[in-house]
Amino acid sequence: MVEPQGAPGPSSDETLRQKIHRLEKQRRSLTNTLYELEEDAADHQLVLDAIKPLEPSRRCYRLVGGVLVERTVGEVEPALKQHKALV
């Protein structure tokens, strides 16, 4: 069959607009993720600064997977440093 010459289809302008819209949406998503990671790193540093002067045997609490667990400063500090490095 022969298609009519004026067959409706996405114009190159419309295709380009859709691609720009998709890229802009992806950029916003990546920017939000970056801000969240920066906030997490700042929170980790805040906690590390707060526990630095404490004795390693002192009791502290950490939220792990939604569960509050009791640990010592000596156990928590290395874990926080490692997690901050991964963030």
Secondary structure, 3 states (H helix, E strand, C coil): CCCCCCCCCCCHHHHHHHHHHHHHHHHHHHHHHHHHHHHHHHHHHHHHHHHCCCCCCCEEEEEECCEEEEEEHHHHHHHHHHHHHHC
